[in-house]
Amino acid sequence: MNELMERKELNLESISLAMATEWLETNKLGSYASSTVSLCHTRKYHGLFVKASNKATQRTVLLSKFDENLTIDESSFCLSHHFYQPAVHIPMEEQYQAKFDNELYPSSELKNKTFELNRNILMLDKKDTVLINYDFKKIKSTKASLSLKPLTAFRDFHHVLNENENVQFEFTEVENGVLITSSNSNEKLYIQANCDLAINKVSQWYKNFWLTEEQKRGYPSIEDLFSCVEFVIDLNENKNFIISVSSEEQKTQDLNKSWQKEINNRKHTLTTIDKLSSIKNEAKSLLNRLEKARKDFIIEIAKDEYSILAGYHWFNSWGRDTFISAPGLLLNSNDENKFLKILKPYLALSKNGVLPNMTGASKDDSAYNCIDSSLWMFWALSKFKDKLTKAEIDKIWLDLKEIYLAYFFEKAPGVKMLDSGLLETGSPTDTMSWMDAMVDGKAASPRYGMLVEINALWYNANSLMHQLAKDCFDVDIEELTKRTLKKLKLNFVQTFWLEAEGYFADYVSKDGINKQLRPNQLFALAIDCIEVDDEKACRAILNITEDLITPFGLRTLSHKDSAFQARYEGDGKNRDTAYHNGTVWPWLIGAYSDAILRYSKDVNKAKNNLKDLLLNFEIHLDEAGLNSISEVFDATEPFEARGCIAQAWSVSELRRALLNITK
């Protein structure tokens, strides 16, 4: 529970905290509802109903929020928190919010001497429907009403709306509510209630909402929203009611039943870890809190086809992120069987052996601007291999073989296999690996030639394909992988190890050896088939621990390096410069944990040390994006959370690491 202090006068420090803390509701189809704790939007991505379409590759802000006004006798109370340019908070006189709870769903308690209200929000599972429950616990009057004006946008969630006479909003009445449409969208917005209400036509632009997070990020930050209708509800007759916001018309008499069914399902989810695991230590609490976060990223894109959203709010499905995230999101859960349902749609999108980086609804609108998504697929598959039957492997074998051979015979664009068995890729201006930020058309963290993690993943791919080839009786692939593994065993450590420095090179190219201390070398230590002698491994892990480890993950570059950037902030150029030059990434904690457990002489002691590190994230679950893990953090104290408020591979690799220390 996130408690907010009691107060009567406007407390700007408390308001700032409430506006910096965000919540997220999802429906496992890619749609969501999200805002800050005070329901004051700070991002263009915030909204009470943001609908996904086209296999969740497009999302539209339909309903931004309600303008809520309570009338008791002759007094009016604005229950909404709006923030307008220039720095005007509404309401100004009093702040009614006493506390906020996000355990089962976002729940705000608003109160003063004359009323007490619980406002609860949840999104129905696998339905494009948001339910908002207004529960007035106390009203000291016999004459009270609530006015709700829907502030609509009907815009792409990457943009803002400004007053435009060419954009028309209209409504038609339906059962206990209205259908709202807009001339700039084909989407439909139904707003209905399970109580009597008056419906009044209005035509009003609300001007100059100030989206402060967008301003910080260097994007347009002023938005106008339109209201075409007002609902008025008599609170003396209806003290507890539900407002439905949906893309489909609802039977309003069923809204209470739908609400209770969703609540019951969520309560059942809270016990999932207890049923699936015999975890006895403090990790159980954190794992339970990650359970809803885990499910937020797994979305159904078609009948019996699934994908993983890389992050909320602005990421879609990314190939690299999907396969890094899949083991931690799916294993040791009741979603394990979804891996093949995620894998098969990606295999269908393969082009010249490369799986898409940014995934569209088809090959034509997908981006193939990376070289490691296919290699991460093999990494994920190796984690699920023992969960799959021989028949299931047989069905995907030809696809796997095609991808592998595309790398082996250099049909994958940008890849060359050297006589050493190692892969060479890219140029000084390319961004083919996960460190892919660009500044002024050039790589912000140039990495080219033989990249350490690309080759560690290639090593893993050969090892996996060698095992599968035996099972599938494919003699040709078995022989190819056998020869390649022999070369890799001979050349991998020899190529990348830096004896004087005591760690692995980040990449080796025709221009020389890059000796920057980065976390990419962790995959050489974490992947089981790569043999590194204990002395070298321990030296590398010590250097990584001393220079890169932080309470929330690993720095992407040593703080001693001249290119180090401590803070991820400012406009796109500044953020991209820092993105992989110091900025902390939580997802790297997974490989770090693997390496620690693999090379520690005292495994129990190592697990206890890792537990202390991983449990730091418990604090973070009450900050930034509630009950989820942010994309990145600043590289120095106070390690402020940045980027997306909920990132798939942050959640997945933390979860996977936690499960590993409980074995």
N, C-alpha and C positions, 0 to 999 in steps of 0.2 A: 504494500500500500504506500502511495506517495502522499503524505500528509502536507497540506498547506496551512500555514498559520492562520489563526483567527484574526480578523481585523475589521475595523469599521471605516477608517479613512483609507484613501488610495495609497498603497504602499508600492512605490515604483520598483523597489528591489524585488519584492515578491512577485509583482507583475512580470518583471523581466525573467525571473526563474520559471514562472508558469509558461511564458512564451518560448522559453528555450527547451522545454520538455514536451515531447510529442508522443502521440499514441497512434496505433495502427490497427484497423480491423480489415480482414480480408475474407474472400469467399471461395478461395481455391480455384477460381476461374481467371484470376488476374485483375479483377475489379477490387476496389478498396474504398474505405472511408478513413480519413486521417486529418488530424489537426494538432494544435497544441493543447495543453492541459486546460487552458481557459477558453478553448474554442475560438481563439483569435488567430487567424491564418497568418503565417509568416512566409509561406512558400506558394508559388503558383501551382504546386502539386497537391496542396491541401484541398479537401472538399468532403462534404458529407456523402456524396455519391460520385465516384470516379469509375466509369464503366469501361471494361476491356472489350475489344472486338478484334476480328481478324487474327485468331489464334493468339490473342493477348499481345499482338505487335502494335496495337493502337489503343490509346486510352483517352477518354473524353470526360472532362469535368462537367457534369450535368448540373447538379445542385452544389453550389459552393457552401452555403450555410443558410440558416434562418435568421431573420431579424426578429427577435423575441421581445415582446413588450407585455408586461403584466400590469393590469389595472385593478386596484383595490379601492373601492369607494371613489374618492376623487383623486387618489394618488396614483402615479404611474412609475413603474420600475422597469428600466431596460435590463433584461437578463442577458443580452448578448454582450460580448466583448469585441468591439471593433477598434482597429487602429488605423487612423487616417493620416495622410500627410497634411500639414507638417507636425508630426508627433502628437496627435490628438487621440487620447484614449476615450472611448465611450463604453461603459459609463464612467464619468469623472467623479461624481460625488461619493459613491460608496462602491465597495467591492464585495459582492455577495458570496463569492465562492469560499466555502469553509474547508472543504477537503476534496480530494480526488482519489478514486480507487480504480485500479486497472487489473485486478486479479482475474476476473471472469470476462469483464467487458469495461469499456470506459464509462465511469459513473461519477457525476459531479453532484456535490451537495451544495445548494445555494440557499441562503437563508438570511433573514433579518428579523426584526421584532414582530413583523406582521405575517410572514410566510416562511415555510420551509419546503424546499423542492429537491427531489432527486431526479436528475436527468440522466438517463441511461441509454447507451447506444450499442447496438450489435448488428453484425451483418450475417445473414443466413448462409449456411454452408451450401455451396454449389448453386446458389441463386443470386441473381442481380437485384437483391433487395436489402435495404437497410431499414431497421426498425429503431425508432426513437421512443422511449417510454418516459412520459412526464408523470411523475408521482408526487402530487402535492400532499405532504404530510400534515401541513397546518396552514390554514388561511383564517386570519382574524377578521372576517367580514362575511356578510351575507350577499355582497355584491362584488363579484370578482370575475375577471375574464382574461384570457390570454390571446394575444394577437401574434400570429406567425406569418411573416412575409418571406416566401422562398426567394433567395437571391441566386438567380440562375446564370449560367455561363455558356453551356453548350459549346465548349472550345476544346481543342487539343491541349493535353495537360502540359506540354512544353511551352505554351504561349500564355499571354495574358489577354484579357478582354478590355477594350476601351469603348466608350460610348460611340455608337455607330448607327446612324439613322437607317442604314440599309439592312441591319439585322433586326428582324421582327420576331417577337415572342408572343405566342397566343395560347389560350387555354380553353378547354371544353370540359364541362362537368361530367363526372362519372360517379359511381357509387361512393358517397361520403368523401368526395374529393375532386381532383381535376387531373386531366391529361395536359401537360405543357409540351409544346413543340417550338422549334426555332427554325427560322429560314436558312440558317447556316449549318444545319445538321439534319441527318436522317434519324437521329435517336429520338426515343420517346421517354418522357419522364412522368410517371404517375405518382401523385402525392395524395394519400388517402388516410382517413382516421377511423378508428373503431368507436367513435362517439359522434354525437350530433355537433355540427359546426356550421357557422354562417360563412358564405363564400362571397367576397367582395372583389370587384374588378378594380385594379389599380394600374398605373403606368408610371413607373418611377425608376430612374437610374440612381444608384448609390455610387458616389464618385470618390475616387482617390484613396482606395484601400492601399495601405503601404505594406508591401511584402518585404520585410526587412532582410530576410535571409537571401532573397534574390538580389537585393542591392549589394550585400556583402560579396556575392559571387559574381558581380559584374553584369547582371542581366536586368532587363526591364522589370521594374518593381512596383509600378503603380497600376492598379486595376480598377475598373468600373464593373458593377454587377447590376442586373436588371430584375425588377420584381413586377409581375403582371397580375398578381392575385394576392389577396389577404384572407387568411382563415381566422375566425374569431370563435373561441371555445368558452362556453359558460362553465366556470370552474366550480360553481356551487352545485351544478348537476354532474360534472365530470372531473373528479379530483385525480383520477388515475386513468390514463389512456395511452394509446400507441399511435404514432404517426408512421405510416409506411411510405418509403421512398424507393421506387422500383422502376424497372424498364417494362414491367408487365402489370396489368390491372390485377388487384388483389381482391379476394373475398374478405371484406373487413371483419366479418364475424369470426374468422379463423385466425386473426392476428395474435390473440392471446395464446392460442394453441401453438402457433409457430414460434412464438417467443419462448414458451416453456420447453418445447422440444429442443430448441437450440441450447438453452441453459443446461438441460439435463445431459446433452451430449458433451458439453464443455466440462461439466463436473466429472463425467466418466473419464475424459482425457487426462485429468489431473492425476489419475492413478495408474496411467499407462506404464510409467517407468517401474513402479512397484511390481507390476505383473510380469514385466519382461526381463527384470534384472534382480539380482540378489545383492544389490549395492547396499553397503552398511554405513558408509562414512558420509562426511559433509558434502560430497559431490552430488548426493541424491537431490538435495534441495535445488542446486543450480541446474541439474539435468531436468528436473520437473518444471522449472521456470522456462527452460528452453523448449519445452515440448510444443507450445503454441507457436513459438517463433519458427521452429523447424517446419511445421505444417504450412506456414504462410507462404513459403517459397515453392511448394509443390503444387502445380496447377494442371488442370485438365484442359487440353487445347482442342481435343476432338474426342469422339467416342472411343474410350479405352486407349487414348494417347495422352501422354503427360509430358510436361516440361518443367524446368526449374527457372524461376525468375531470379536474375542475378542480384537484384536489390530493389528496395523501395526507398525513394519513390520512382526514380526516373529510368532505371535499367529494365530492359526486356530480357529475353532468354539469350544467353551468350554460351557458345560451345565450351570454351575454356572453363568458365565459371560453373557450368552445369556439371562437368565431369570431376572437377575438383570438389564440388559440393556433394555430389551424389552419395558417396560412402557415409559421410557424417550425418546427412539428412535422413538416409533410408535404413542403414543397417541398425540392428537391434531395435526395430520398431515394427509396427504392423503395416508399414509401407514398403517392406523389402521387395515385394513382388512387382513394384512399379519400376524397378531399374530397367528391365527389358522394354517396358512401355515408354520409357524415356529414350533409351538407346536406339530403338528401331526407327523412330522418326528422324533422328540425326543421321543414321546410316543412309536413309533415303535421300538426304541432302548432301551427301558426299560428292565432292567435285575434284577430280584428279587426286583422289586420296586425302583431300583436306576437308575436315568438317568445318562448318561455318563458325566464324568468331561471333559476329552479331547475326542472330538468327531471325529470318523473316518467315512468312507463311509458305514460301517456296524458294527454290534455288535462285530465281531471278531477283528476289528482294532480300537475299541474304548476303552477308559480306564475308569474304574468304581471305582477310588481310592478316592472317597469323599462320604460324607453322606448328603450334603446339597443341591445338585443340584435339587433333587426332591422337597425339601422344598422351594427353591427359585422359582420353577415352580408354586407351589401353591400361593406364594406371588405375582408373576406376574399375575396369573390368577385372583386373587382377584381385581387387578387394572382394568382388562378388563371385569369383570363379567357383568357389566351393559351395555357393548357394544355387548354382545353375545345374540343370541336368544335362546329360550328354545330348539329348534330343534338342534342348534349347540352344546349346552351342552349335549343333549341326545346322540349325536354321539361319544362323548369322555368320557361319564360317566363311562363306564366299565373300561376304562384305568385308570381314576382317582381313582376309587374305588380299583382297584388292587394295585396301588402304595400306597394308604393310608393304606390298610390292611397289606401290607408288613411291614410297620413301626409298625403298631399296634401289629401285631403278631410276630414281631422280625424276619421276614424272610429277611429283608434287612441286609446285612452283616455289622457287627460292631455296630448294634443298639440293645439296650435293653430298654424296657419301664418299668419303676418302678411303684410300687403301687401308688406313688404320681401323676402318669400321666406324669411325666417328662421323657425325653429321656436321656439315658446314652450312651456314645460312646467313643471309642478309648482307647489308652494307652499312657504312657509317650513318646513313640517313634513314635506314629501315627501322621499323618497330614490330618485329615478327614474334617477339616473346611477350610474356605478360607485362613486362616493363615497357609499356607501349605509348607513353605520353609523347605528344609532339608539341614543339614550340617553334613558331615561325617556319613551319614546314620541315623542321628537322627533329630528329629524335632527342628528347630531353635527357635521356640516359642511353647514349649510343652503346649497343651491344651487337656484335657481329662476329662472324667466323664460327668457331666452335664454342657454343655456349654451354656452360657446365650443367644447368638443369635440363636443357634440351637433350643433351647426350645422356644424362642420367635416365631420363624418360625413354630415350631410344634403347638404352640398355635394358630397361624394364620391358619394353615392347618386345624385344627379341626373346627375352627369357619367357614371357608369357606365351608368345606365339610358338615357341619351341615346345612347351608343354602341351598346348592345345593341338599342335600338329601331330604329336604322338597319339593323342586321344582320337583325332579325326583321321588317322592313318594317311596323312598327307606327307609322303616321303620327301617331296621337293622342298616344302617349307621347313620341314624338320632339318634337312641338310643345310639349307641357306642360313637358318638361324644358328645352327651349331657352329658354322664357320665364322659367322659374325660375332657370336658370343666369345669365341676364342680370341678374336682380334681385340674386342673391347676389353676383355680381361687383361690382355697384355698392355694395352695402350691408354686406357681411361685414366687411371691414377697417375701414370707416368706423364701424361699430357698436362694435367691440371694441377698437380700437387706443387706447392711452393715451399720448398724445404726451409729456406731462411725465414719466411714469414710464419710458417706453421699453419697454413690453411690452403684452401683450393682457389685457384684463379677463377675469376668470374667468367672470362672468355679468353680464348687464344685465337689470334687472327694473323694474317700475313703482316700486319703492322706491329705485331709483338704480343706480349702477354699483359692482360689487364689484371692488375694486382689489387684493385679496390676490394675492400672487405665488405661483401654483400651476403645476404642470406640465401642466395640461389644455390650455393654449394651444399645446403642442408639436404637436398634431395639425393646427393651422392652418398650421404651418410644414412639417410632414412630408408632407401630402397634396398630390400634384403639381398637381391642378387648381386649387388655391387660389393666387391670385397675390398675393404680398406683395413689395413692392419690397425690394431688397437691404439698404438702409440700415435699414429697420424690422426686417427679419428678423435682421440681425446684432446690433442693439441688444437685441432680445428674447432671442436665444440667449446673449449675454454676461451678461445679468441672470440668466437661468436657470442658467447655468454657475456663476456666482459664489455664488448663494444656495441652489441646490437640489441640485447634483451632489454625490455622495459616491462612495466606492470601489465601492459595491454597488447603485447605482441613483440614483433621484431622490427627494428629500424631497417630500412632498405639500403642504408649506407652508413658506414662508421661515422660517428660524430667527430672523429679526428681528421676526416677527409676534407680537402679544401672545397669540394663541391657540395658538402653537407648543407641541407636546408632544414631548419628547426621547426618551422611552422607551415602548415598547409592552410593558407588563407589568401584572400584577395581575389583578383579577377582570374579568368581562365589561364592566362599566361603564367601568373605567379603560382597558381595551384599546380599546373602541369609541370613547372620547373621543380617543385618540391615533391611531386607525387611519388617518385621512386628514388629520390636523392636524400633520404633521411626519414621521410614520413613512415610512421609505424603502421604495419598491417597485421591485424589479429590472426588472419588465416594461416600465417606462417608458423603459428604456435603448434600446429599439427605436425609438421615435419620436424620441428625442433624436439617435440616430445618423442617422436619416433626414434630420432637419433640418440637422445638421452637414454631411453630405455634399452636401445640396442647395444650400446657400448658401456653402460654402467656395470661395474663389478658388483655393486650392492644395489640390486633392483628395488628392494623395498625402500631403501633410503632415497633412491632416485624418484620413486613414486611419491613419497612424502614431500620432497622438494617441489616436484611438479604440481602437486595438489595445491600447495601454498601459492604458487604462481597462478594457476588456473582460477583459483577462487577469488582472485582480484576482480574478476569480471562480475561477481555478484553485485558489487557496488555500481558498476556501470549499468546494470539492468534497471536501475532507478533513475537514470540520467538519459539525456538525449532522446533516443527512441525507446520508450518504456518496454521492458521485457524482450529486448532484442539487442544485437551487437552491431555497432557502427562499422562502417566501411574502413575508416582509417582514424588515426590519432596523431596529434602533434608529436614530434620526436624528442621533446624535452618537457620538463615539468611545467605546468600541471597535467600534461598529456591530454589536452582537450580533445574530445571526440569531434570528428569532422566527416565530411562526405555524406553518404547515405546513412539514414538512421537505422536501417535494417539490411544487412548484407548477407547473402546466402552462404558464401564460403567462410565468413567470420563465424557465423553460428555453427556451421557444419564441422569445421575443423576444431573449434573449441569442444563441441560435443564429442567428436571422435576421440580427442585427446583425453577428455574426462572418462569416457568409457574404457579406454586403454589402461588408465591407472587404477581402475576398479577391478581388473581381471585378477 
